[in-house]
Amino acid sequence: MLRAALAAWPELWALPRHAVAAALLRQRGRYALWLPVCMGSGTLFYFSLRAEPPGWAGIAVLLPALAGALLLRSAASLRAAALRGALLAVAAAGLGVAAAQLATLRAAPVEPLPPRAAWLTGTVIGIETLPIGTRVTLGAVRVDGAEAPLSRTVRIRLRDGDNEGEGAAAPGDMLRLRAMLRAPAPPAYPGAWDLQRDAFFAGIGGYGFALGFSERVATGQPAGFALWVQALRDAIARRIEAVLPVDQAGIAATLLTGNPSAIPAPDRAAFRDSGLAHLLAVAGLHIGIVMGFAMAVTRLGLALSERAALHWPCKQVAAVAALTAGGSYMLLTGMHVPIIRSFAMACLFTLAVVAGRRAISMRGLALAAAVLILTEPAQVPGVSFQMSFSAVLVLIAGYEALRPNLHRLYGNGAAWRRIGVHVAGLALTSLLAGTASAPFGAYHFGRWQLYFIPSNMIAVPLTAFWVMPAGLIALLLMPLHLEALALVPMGWGIVPIVWVARVFAALPAATLPAAPIPDWGMIVLSLGMAWLGLWRGKVRLAGFTAIAVGLASPVAYRPPDLLVSADARLIGFRTPTRVYVEEAQGAASFTLDEWTQLWGLPAVAMPARGTTAHGAVTCDARACLLRPAADAPAALLARGAVGPSDCAEADVLVSAEPARRRCPSLTLVDRFTVWRQGAAAVWLEPGGVRLLTDREHRGVRPWVPPEPRPRAAR
């Protein structure tokens, strides 16, 4: 396969002109599939900028390119066709930039939060049940009785035992409580995932925790459709929690309301490490089960009526009923990115069934991607968008290529052949979807899951034929207060799924650390996957070359040798075998997890004194000298009062405290540095010291807080 992929490129360029034209004609009808790829590229380009472009930038690219493509529409030459295609690609990229700019303009501005504990009064928008305690989302929040409310929502972790029982607040009620608020956390290191950008586009202004019990100052009804749906989700979750044990209730509530916050952390880790995390991320599998269940029940009900069976278009009626059920499920589970994509394709599926056309196609996927990029461009850099669309792309392309083999396996339709086709289809689906999404999971989470195929072959049928149907029946029985009749069997089905997740997660090498994939490597890999999936014929095999280059790109990436967190409470140094960490009280465990994921090495405490193996770390009571290699520069980690004599061997000084005057000749990374510039990364290379801060990496964007200034300078 790889040999064929490498041979495809020279064969393509060696073709004579008429053969090139014939090759292009064979791809006719596939060019439009590249438009969402170009739109997504423009959106990613916008988010990669270090400064906000002018508001007209996207339109300035879109309109001239589109006009040029329209002018060349009547030209028949090969060169004109290629130029027209290039202009359409540029126009699509400009449309992606414009969509992202519009989303940024629509977002509310970031507001400062009180630095100390404050009294908050706000309307309950959402309630999340955690494994221990409750978290509420408040809107129209007034801080310390201010007249003007905050334009963004805040999420508050309530005290244990608060807002529980019969008198618990519901969406629409007004709460008053005293809480500590903090802004969304900055990236753990330069280039890490940007939680502040996520919060900016989600309309979240801050997070916090209550210092006392909340007080319900007013009882209200959900105002607006969205708040009414949220109240319905909360009511369903509480009904589930009243019937099932905690470990089963969290998963059941996730499948029926889309809120995974109540799942215990060990179970969540087991699902992740076994390759079953997609079962907890409501997406295409779940909405497919819902629509399939609704369609089967509707067709069965219509078949019971002789008049309906003979005179009504039962298939089309069932498809519309299934689409209605799928749309209701999408609203109930929170309208996350994967399920929006799935519902968009479901709409196309229904139209195809009504019109008598092929239901699932690459065009439907492309249209769903384009709609989502236009409406939610901030989701394009996210793991959910990337894993979801890559999995469906490869599934459609894979089944297109392997359909003849499955037909041969089906043969004469004997029972053993039908069973073989179902088993092969289940294994093939797990293999294609898991393999396609695995590189994106490794890029974002730093892990490879090895047992995703056997775990999915067991857990997915249990979910599809037992757990989800029982859950849907429970929803239908809730108005009659008979949901326990279906929830209890649903819990019986959840037990073996959790068991499968735990067993496979506990196997040797269930997860392997993934070397960090640089951004350019992920771009090349994604384009190779699109090339492989969107084109026809042997030319598509050239996509394997790009995929191989992307997978090999970690070889060309050198992670930083030294990291300092944004609050200077964590300082990490990478050696060939492990990560040494200097940790102060109150350091964020999330940041340390991100570091160990980046480096793929275990973390241990910095030694109190002595020298580690290979001489990489030498410590005493006042400082540690950190040198990754004999010919590399060294960093001095200050623990106390250091002077010029301590700095003689070092090239950079790192300190958790202000240290500007200690070693004036050295590159400095101290508490003031990260306070102003965010987390810092240092490369100790033979050619010298390279320093990159989070502010330098992200630049000046609407979601990046402005650089703080000393009080005297304000």
C-alpha positions in Angstrom: 0.0 0.0 0.0 2.8 2.4 0.9 4.7 1.6 -2.3 1.6 2.3 -4.3 1.1 5.6 -2.5 4.7 6.7 -3.2 4.4 5.7 -6.8 1.2 7.7 -7.3 2.9 11.1 -7.3 5.4 10.7 -10.1 2.8 8.9 -12.2 0.5 11.8 -11.8 3.1 14.4 -12.9 4.3 12.2 -15.8 0.9 12.1 -17.5 0.5 13.9 -20.8 -1.9 16.9 -21.0 -4.8 14.9 -22.4 -4.4 12.3 -19.7 -4.4 15.0 -17.0 -7.7 16.3 -18.4 -9.1 12.7 -18.4 -7.9 12.3 -14.8 -9.6 15.6 -13.8 -12.8 14.5 -15.5 -12.8 11.3 -13.5 -12.9 13.4 -10.3 -15.8 15.4 -11.5 -18.4 15.8 -8.8 -15.7 15.5 -6.1 -14.3 19.0 -6.2 -17.2 20.5 -4.2 -16.3 18.1 -1.4 -13.1 20.2 -0.8 -14.9 23.4 -0.1 -15.5 22.7 3.6 -11.8 21.6 3.8 -10.8 25.0 2.5 -13.3 26.8 4.8 -11.9 24.9 7.8 -8.4 25.9 6.7 -9.4 29.5 6.7 -10.9 29.3 10.1 -7.8 27.6 11.5 -5.7 30.3 9.9 -7.7 33.0 11.7 -7.3 31.3 15.1 -3.5 30.9 14.5 -3.0 34.6 14.0 -1.1 36.6 16.7 -3.1 39.8 16.2 -6.8 40.4 15.3 -7.1 41.1 11.6 -9.3 43.9 10.3 -13.0 43.1 10.4 -13.2 43.2 6.6 -10.3 40.8 6.0 -12.4 37.7 5.3 -14.8 39.5 3.0 -11.8 41.1 1.2 -10.5 37.6 0.3 -13.9 36.0 -0.4 -15.5 38.5 -2.8 -12.6 39.1 -5.3 -11.8 35.4 -5.4 -15.4 34.5 -6.0 -15.8 37.2 -8.7 -12.7 35.9 -10.5 -14.1 32.3 -10.4 -17.4 33.5 -11.9 -15.6 35.3 -14.7 -13.7 32.2 -15.6 -16.8 30.0 -15.6 -17.2 30.0 -19.3 -13.5 29.3 -20.1 -12.9 25.8 -21.3 -9.2 25.4 -21.2 -7.4 23.2 -18.6 -5.4 26.1 -17.3 -8.6 28.2 -16.8 -10.3 25.3 -15.0 -7.3 24.9 -12.6 -7.3 28.7 -12.0 -11.0 28.7 -11.3 -10.7 25.8 -8.8 -7.8 27.7 -7.1 -9.9 30.8 -6.8 -12.9 28.9 -5.4 -10.6 27.3 -2.8 -9.3 30.8 -1.8 -12.9 32.1 -1.7 -13.9 29.2 0.6 -10.9 29.9 2.9 -12.0 33.6 3.0 -15.5 32.5 3.9 -14.0 30.4 6.8 -12.1 33.5 8.0 -15.3 35.7 7.7 -17.3 33.1 9.7 -14.8 33.1 12.5 -14.6 36.9 12.6 -18.4 37.1 12.8 -18.4 34.7 15.7 -15.8 36.8 17.5 -17.8 40.0 16.9 -21.0 38.3 18.3 -19.3 37.2 21.5 -19.7 39.3 24.6 -16.5 41.1 25.7 -14.4 39.7 28.5 -15.2 41.5 31.8 -13.0 41.8 34.9 -14.0 39.7 37.9 -13.7 40.7 41.5 -10.3 39.7 42.9 -11.8 38.9 46.3 -14.9 37.0 47.6 -18.1 38.7 46.5 -21.8 38.3 46.8 -23.4 37.1 43.6 -27.0 37.2 42.6 -28.1 35.6 39.4 -30.6 33.4 37.5 -30.0 29.7 37.4 -29.4 28.6 33.8 -28.2 25.1 34.3 -27.5 22.6 37.1 -24.9 19.9 36.9 -24.7 17.0 39.3 -21.1 16.1 40.0 -19.9 12.8 41.6 -19.8 14.8 44.8 -21.9 18.0 45.0 -23.5 20.3 42.5 -22.4 23.0 40.1 -24.8 25.7 38.8 -24.5 28.1 35.9 -25.8 31.6 36.6 -26.8 34.2 34.1 -27.5 38.0 34.5 -25.1 37.9 37.5 -24.9 41.0 39.7 -21.7 41.3 41.7 -22.1 42.9 45.2 -25.5 44.4 44.2 -24.2 46.2 41.1 -26.9 47.7 38.9 -25.5 46.3 35.6 -25.3 42.5 35.4 -22.4 40.7 33.8 -22.9 40.0 30.2 -21.4 36.5 30.6 -22.4 33.5 32.6 -20.4 32.1 35.6 -20.2 28.5 36.9 -20.2 28.0 40.6 -19.3 24.8 42.5 -21.7 24.7 45.5 -20.9 23.5 48.9 -21.5 19.8 49.6 -25.1 19.2 50.5 -26.3 22.6 49.1 -29.2 22.8 46.6 -30.3 19.2 47.1 -33.6 17.5 47.9 -37.1 18.7 47.4 -36.3 22.4 47.9 -33.5 22.5 45.3 -33.4 25.5 43.0 -34.4 24.9 39.3 -33.6 26.8 36.1 -35.3 30.1 36.2 -34.9 30.6 40.0 -32.7 33.4 41.4 -29.9 32.5 43.7 -27.7 34.6 46.0 -24.4 33.3 47.3 -21.0 34.4 48.4 -18.2 33.0 46.1 -14.7 33.3 44.9 -14.5 33.9 41.2 -11.6 33.3 38.8 -11.2 33.8 35.1 -10.8 30.8 32.9 -7.4 29.2 33.2 -4.7 30.2 30.7 -2.9 27.5 28.7 -0.7 25.2 30.7 2.3 26.0 28.4 2.8 28.0 25.2 0.9 26.1 22.5 -1.3 24.1 24.9 -5.1 23.9 24.6 -6.6 27.4 25.1 -9.4 27.1 27.7 -9.8 30.9 27.6 -10.7 30.8 23.9 -13.2 28.0 24.6 -14.8 30.0 27.4 -14.9 33.2 25.3 -17.0 31.6 22.5 -19.1 29.6 25.1 -20.1 32.9 26.8 -18.5 31.9 30.1 -17.0 34.7 32.1 -15.6 32.8 35.0 -15.6 29.9 37.4 -15.7 29.7 41.1 -16.7 28.0 44.3 -19.3 29.0 47.0 -18.0 30.0 50.4 -21.4 29.2 52.1 -24.8 27.9 51.3 -26.8 29.5 48.6 -30.1 31.3 49.2 -33.0 31.2 46.7 -34.3 34.7 46.7 -36.9 34.3 44.0 -38.8 31.4 42.3 -39.2 31.7 38.6 -40.2 29.8 35.5 -37.7 29.0 32.7 -37.9 32.0 30.3 -37.3 31.0 26.7 -37.1 27.7 24.9 -33.4 27.1 25.7 -33.9 27.5 29.5 -37.0 25.3 29.3 -35.0 22.5 27.7 -32.3 22.9 30.3 -35.0 22.6 33.1 -36.3 19.4 31.3 -32.7 18.0 31.2 -32.2 18.7 34.9 -35.6 17.1 35.8 -34.7 13.9 33.8 -31.3 13.7 35.4 -32.9 13.9 38.9 -35.5 11.2 38.0 -32.6 8.9 36.9 -30.6 9.6 40.0 -33.6 8.7 42.2 -33.8 5.2 40.6 -30.3 4.1 39.7 -27.1 3.8 41.8 -24.6 6.6 41.5 -22.2 4.8 39.1 -25.1 3.7 36.8 -27.0 7.0 37.1 -24.1 9.1 35.8 -23.8 7.1 32.6 -27.5 6.9 32.1 -27.9 10.6 32.5 -25.0 11.2 30.0 -26.8 9.0 27.4 -30.2 10.7 27.9 -29.3 14.3 28.7 -25.7 14.7 27.4 -24.3 15.8 30.8 -21.3 13.6 31.7 -20.3 15.5 34.9 -21.8 12.9 37.2 -19.7 10.0 36.0 -17.0 9.1 38.6 -13.5 9.9 37.5 -12.2 6.3 37.6 -15.0 5.2 35.3 -14.4 8.1 33.0 -10.7 7.2 32.8 -11.6 3.5 32.1 -13.8 4.5 29.2 -11.0 6.7 27.8 -8.2 4.1 28.2 -10.3 1.3 26.7 -11.2 3.3 23.6 -14.9 3.6 24.6 -14.9 7.3 25.4 -17.1 8.0 22.4 -19.9 6.1 24.1 -20.0 9.0 26.7 -19.8 11.7 24.0 -23.3 11.8 22.6 -22.8 11.8 18.8 -23.7 9.9 15.6 -23.9 6.5 17.2 -26.5 7.7 19.8 -28.6 9.7 17.4 -28.5 6.8 14.9 -29.8 4.4 17.6 -32.6 6.9 18.5 -33.6 7.4 14.9 -33.4 3.7 14.1 -35.5 2.8 17.1 -38.1 5.5 16.2 -38.2 4.4 12.6 -38.6 0.7 13.5 -41.4 1.4 16.0 -43.2 3.7 13.5 -43.0 1.3 10.6 -44.2 -1.6 12.9 -47.1 0.5 14.1 -48.1 1.5 10.6 -47.8 -2.2 9.5 -50.4 -3.1 12.1 -52.9 -1.1 10.1 -54.0 -2.6 6.8 -55.0 0.7 5.3 -51.8 2.4 6.3 -49.7 -0.5 5.1 -51.4 -0.5 1.7 -52.0 3.2 1.0 -49.6 5.3 3.0 -45.9 5.9 2.2 -44.9 4.1 5.4 -41.1 4.3 4.8 -41.2 8.1 4.2 -43.6 8.6 7.2 -41.2 6.6 9.4 -38.2 8.6 8.2 -39.9 11.8 9.2 -40.9 10.4 12.6 -37.3 9.3 13.0 -36.0 12.7 12.1 -38.4 14.3 14.7 -37.1 11.9 17.4 -33.5 12.7 16.4 -34.1 16.4 16.6 -35.7 16.1 20.0 -32.8 14.0 21.2 -30.3 16.6 19.9 -32.1 19.3 21.9 -32.3 17.2 25.0 -28.6 16.4 25.0 -27.3 19.9 24.6 -26.6 20.4 20.9 -22.9 19.5 21.1 -20.8 19.6 18.0 -20.8 15.8 17.1 -24.6 15.5 17.5 -25.2 18.7 15.4 -23.1 17.1 12.7 -25.0 13.9 13.0 -28.4 15.6 12.9 -27.4 17.6 9.9 -26.5 14.4 8.1 -29.8 12.8 9.4 -31.7 15.6 7.8 -30.0 14.8 4.5 -30.7 11.1 5.1 -34.4 11.8 5.6 -34.6 14.0 2.4 -32.8 11.2 0.5 -35.3 8.6 1.8 -38.3 10.8 0.9 -36.9 11.4 -2.6 -35.8 7.8 -3.1 -32.0 8.7 -3.3 -29.0 7.2 -1.6 -29.2 8.2 2.0 -25.5 8.4 3.2 -23.0 10.1 1.0 -19.8 12.1 1.1 -21.8 15.2 -0.1 -24.0 15.0 3.0 -20.9 15.0 5.2 -19.4 17.9 3.3 -22.7 19.9 3.6 -22.9 19.2 7.3 -19.3 20.3 7.8 -19.8 23.5 5.9 -23.0 24.4 7.9 -21.2 23.7 11.2 -18.1 25.8 10.2 -20.4 28.7 9.3 -22.5 28.5 12.5 -19.8 27.3 15.1 -16.4 28.1 13.7 -14.8 28.1 17.1 -15.3 24.3 17.2 -13.0 23.7 14.2 -9.8 23.6 16.3 -11.5 21.3 18.9 -11.0 17.6 19.3 -14.7 16.9 19.0 -15.0 18.4 15.6 -11.9 16.8 14.3 -12.4 13.3 15.6 -16.1 13.3 14.6 -15.6 14.3 11.0 -12.5 12.3 10.4 -14.2 9.1 11.7 -17.3 9.6 9.4 -15.1 10.6 6.4 -13.1 7.4 6.7 -16.2 5.3 7.4 -17.9 6.5 4.2 -14.8 6.2 2.1 -13.9 2.8 3.6 -17.3 1.3 3.0 -17.3 2.7 -0.6 -14.0 0.9 -1.3 -14.8 -2.3 0.6 -18.4 -2.8 -0.4 -17.6 -5.4 -3.1 -15.7 -7.5 -0.5 -18.7 -7.4 1.9 -21.0 -8.4 -1.0 -18.8 -11.4 -1.7 -18.8 -12.3 1.9 -22.6 -12.2 2.0 -22.7 -14.6 -1.0 -26.0 -16.5 -1.1 -27.3 -15.0 2.1 -26.9 -18.2 4.2 -27.3 -17.7 8.0 -23.6 -18.1 8.7 -22.7 -15.6 6.0 -25.2 -13.1 7.4 -23.6 -13.4 10.8 -20.2 -13.1 9.3 -21.1 -9.9 7.5 -22.5 -8.4 10.7 -19.4 -9.3 12.7 -17.1 -8.1 9.9 -19.1 -4.9 9.6 -18.9 -4.3 13.4 -15.1 -4.9 13.4 -14.6 -2.8 10.2 -16.6 0.1 11.7 -14.5 0.0 14.9 -11.3 -0.3 12.9 -12.1 2.5 10.4 -13.5 5.0 12.9 -11.0 4.3 15.6 -8.0 4.4 13.3 -9.2 7.7 11.7 -9.8 9.4 15.0 -6.7 8.0 16.8 -4.2 10.6 15.5 -6.4 13.4 16.6 -6.8 11.9 20.0 -3.1 11.4 20.3 -2.5 15.1 19.2 -4.9 16.5 21.8 -4.6 13.9 24.7 -1.2 12.4 24.1 -2.3 8.8 24.2 -2.8 5.8 21.9 -5.5 3.2 22.9 -4.6 -0.3 21.7 -7.7 -2.3 22.4 -10.4 -0.1 20.9 -11.5 -2.7 18.4 -12.4 -5.7 20.8 -13.8 -3.3 23.4 -16.1 -1.6 20.9 -17.2 -5.0 19.4 -18.6 -5.9 22.8 -19.8 -2.5 24.2 -21.4 -1.0 21.1 -23.9 -3.8 20.5 -24.8 -3.7 24.2 -25.4 0.1 23.9 -27.3 -0.1 20.7 -29.6 -3.0 21.4 -30.1 -2.9 25.2 -29.0 0.3 27.0 -30.2 3.0 24.6 -33.6 1.4 23.7 -34.3 0.9 27.4 -33.4 4.6 28.0 -35.7 5.8 25.3 -38.6 3.7 26.7 -37.8 5.3 30.1 -38.1 8.8 28.6 -41.5 7.8 27.2 -42.6 6.5 30.6 -41.5 9.5 32.6 -44.8 11.4 32.2 -46.5 8.4 33.8 -43.9 8.2 36.6 -43.2 4.6 35.5 -39.6 5.2 34.3 -38.2 2.7 36.8 -39.7 -0.1 34.7 -37.1 0.7 32.0 -34.4 2.5 33.9 -33.6 -0.6 36.0 -33.0 -2.8 32.9 -31.0 0.0 31.5 -28.8 -0.1 34.6 -28.4 -3.8 34.1 -27.0 -3.2 30.7 -24.7 -0.4 31.9 -23.0 -2.8 34.3 -21.4 -5.0 31.7 -20.4 -2.0 29.6 -18.5 -0.5 32.6 -17.0 -3.9 33.3 -15.7 -4.1 29.7 -14.2 -0.6 30.0 -12.5 -1.5 33.2 -11.1 -4.9 32.0 -9.7 -3.5 28.8 -8.3 -0.4 30.5 -6.5 -2.7 33.0 -4.8 -4.8 30.3 -1.0 -4.3 29.8 -0.2 -1.4 27.5 -3.8 -0.4 27.2 -2.6 3.1 26.5 0.7 4.2 25.2 2.1 7.7 25.5 2.1 9.5 22.1 5.0 11.7 21.1 3.8 15.3 20.6 2.7 15.9 17.1 3.6 19.5 15.9 0.9 21.6 14.4 2.3 21.4 10.9 2.4 17.6 11.2 -1.3 17.5 12.1 -2.1 19.7 9.2 -0.3 17.5 6.7 -1.9 14.4 8.2 -5.4 15.9 8.0 -4.9 16.9 4.4 -3.6 13.4 3.6 -6.7 11.9 5.2 -8.9 14.3 3.2 -7.0 13.4 0.0 -7.5 9.7 0.7 -11.1 10.0 1.4 -12.4 12.5 -1.1 -10.7 11.5 -4.4 -11.5 8.5 -6.6 -9.1 6.1 -8.1 -5.4 5.3 -7.5 -4.5 9.0 -7.1 -6.1 8.9 -3.7 -3.4 6.5 -2.5 -1.0 9.4 -2.5 -2.8 10.5 0.7 -1.0 7.7 2.5 2.3 9.6 1.9 1.0 12.7 3.7 -0.5 10.6 6.5 2.9 8.9 7.0 4.7 12.3 7.0 2.3 13.5 9.6 2.7 10.5 11.8 6.5 10.8 11.5 6.5 14.5 12.3 7.2 14.0 16.1 10.7 13.0 15.1 11.3 16.6 13.9 9.7 18.2 17.0 11.8 18.9 20.1 9.7 19.7 23.2 10.9 22.4 25.6 13.4 21.4 28.2 12.0 23.7 30.9 8.4 24.8 31.6 7.2 27.4 34.1 3.5 27.7 34.9 1.6 30.9 34.7 1.6 31.3 38.5 5.2 30.1 38.9 4.0 27.4 41.4 5.2 24.7 39.0 8.6 24.4 37.4 9.4 21.3 35.3 12.6 20.1 33.7 12.8 17.3 31.2 15.5 14.7 31.2 15.8 11.6 28.9 14.1 9.4 31.5 11.8 11.6 33.6 10.5 15.0 34.5 11.7 16.8 37.6 9.2 19.2 39.2 9.6 21.9 41.7 6.1 22.3 43.1 4.8 25.0 45.5 1.7 24.8 47.6 -1.5 25.3 45.6 0.0 24.2 42.2 -2.6 23.1 39.7 -2.6 19.3 39.1 -4.2 19.9 35.7 -1.1 21.8 34.6 1.2 19.1 35.7 -0.9 16.5 33.8 -0.6 18.6 30.7 3.1 18.7 31.1 3.6 15.0 31.6 1.3 14.4 28.6 3.5 16.7 26.5 6.7 15.1 27.5 5.4 11.6 27.8 7.5 10.9 30.9 6.7 10.4 34.6 7.1 13.3 37.0 9.1 13.2 40.2 10.0 15.8 42.8 13.2 17.9 42.3 15.8 16.4 44.6 16.7 18.3 47.7 20.4 17.9 47.1 22.8 15.8 45.1 23.2 14.9 41.4 20.9 12.8 39.3 21.9 10.2 36.7 23.8 11.6 33.8 24.4 14.9 35.7 21.3 16.5 34.3 20.2 17.9 37.7 22.5 19.1 40.5 20.9 20.5 43.6 21.8 22.0 46.9 19.8 24.1 49.4 20.1 27.3 47.4 19.7 26.3 43.8 19.6 23.5 41.2 21.7 23.5 38.0 19.7 22.0 35.1 21.7 20.9 32.0 20.0 18.6 29.5 23.3 17.7 27.7 27.0 18.2 28.2 27.2 20.7 25.3 23.9 22.5 26.1 23.3 25.7 28.0 22.3 25.3 31.7 19.4 26.8 33.7 19.7 27.8 37.3 16.6 27.1 39.4 16.8 29.5 42.4 15.5 28.1 45.7 17.0 30.8 48.0 19.2 33.8 47.8 21.6 33.2 44.9 24.4 35.5 43.8 26.9 36.1 40.9 29.0 33.0 41.9 26.0 30.7 41.5 25.1 32.2 38.1 28.5 31.6 36.6 27.7 28.3 35.0 24.1 29.1 33.9 22.6 30.9 30.9 19.1 31.3 32.2 17.7 32.0 35.8 14.4 30.5 36.8 12.7 31.4 40.1 9.3 31.1 41.7 9.9 34.4 43.4 10.9 37.9 41.9 14.6 37.6 41.0 15.3 40.5 38.7 18.5 41.7 40.4 20.1 38.4 41.3 21.8 37.6 38.0 21.4 40.6 35.7 23.4 39.0 32.9 21.2 35.9 32.5 17.9 35.4 30.7 15.3 35.6 33.5 12.1 33.7 34.0 10.7 34.6 37.4 7.3 35.2 39.0 7.0 38.6 37.4 7.8 37.2 34.0 5.0 34.7 34.0 2.6 37.1 35.8 3.0 39.5 32.8 3.6 37.0 29.9 1.9 33.8 31.0 3.5 30.3 31.1 7.0 30.1 29.8 8.8 27.4 27.8 12.6 27.3 27.5 14.7 25.3 25.1 18.3 24.7 26.2 19.9 24.1 22.8 23.6 23.9 21.8 23.1 27.1 19.9 21.8 29.0 22.9 18.7 29.6 25.0 15.3 30.0 23.3 12.4 31.5 25.4 8.8 31.5 24.4 5.9 32.8 26.6 2.2 32.2 26.3 1.6 35.9 25.4 4.1 35.8 22.6 2.5 32.6 21.3 -1.1 33.7 21.4 -0.6 37.4 20.7 -3.3 40.1 21.3 -6.7 38.5 20.7 -10.1 39.3 22.2 -10.0 36.2 24.4 -6.5 36.8 25.7 -6.5 39.0 28.9 -4.5 42.2 28.6 -1.1 42.3 30.1 -1.3 43.2 33.8 0.5 46.2 35.1 1.9 47.0 38.5 -0.4 49.0 40.7 1.9 52.1 40.6 1.6 52.2 36.8 -2.2 52.0 36.7 
